[in-house]
Every structure is written in C-alpha cells, then in structure tokens.
Amino acid sequence: MPTYEYKHIQTFIKPCITEVVEVFHSMNASDLTHCPYCGFPVSKQISKLNKIKSERDTLSDKNISSKGFTKYVKAGDGKYEKVAGSDDAPKTLDRSVMQANMKASGMDEE
C-alpha cells in the first residue's frame, strides 16, 4: 500500500505531533479531508519520490572509482586490465608475476 502525506491546513493550530501526517491507504481510496488522529482539516501533498539505486548503478565504473576502488577485468590467460580506478593503480595485472613476487618475498609459504 502506498504512503500518502497530508498537511494540516490550519498551521497555527498544532493538533498533532507533526504538521505533516503519513497515512497508508489504497490507491482506490478517496483522499482524506480530515486528519485521522486529531480530526482537523488536511490537504494531500505531492511527495518527492525515492530513487532506488540498482546494483548496476552501485557497481558502475564511475561509482567504483569515486569510492577509491580499482576494478580489473580478465583479459585472458591470467592477465587482467584496469577498467576503473585511480591513475596510480597498475594498468594491468599478471597472475604469474604476482605469484613469483610472493614467492620471492616469502609470502607464499604455507
């Protein structure tokens, strides 16, 4: 069921806790003319719609870069190319080179 906002018409009288009251009712129901809590006159307000971000927006290259992350895509045979991220991040990654570097530094020990 949608949420509708109704504003009290007489703003000098504070009958409810807030000036704007949120009410759930079906789209087929007629608009309220009086507040369901205090009985004072109200008018229906046009509310700002919430934009729901999709996973596509969240994981976009632009958004990833703006959050400080780097994104690589597989270019084939253990190689990866940068598609998003800062300029100081490597443009390519090679898995075999990374494994050799780890062995040389002693980080590959089990």
Secondary structure, 3 states (H helix, E strand, C coil): CCEEEEEECCCCCCCCCCCEEEEECCCCCCCCCECCCCCCEEEEECCCCCCCCCHHHHCCHHHHHHCCCCEEEEEECCEEEEEECCCCCCCEEEHHHHHHHHHHHCCCCC
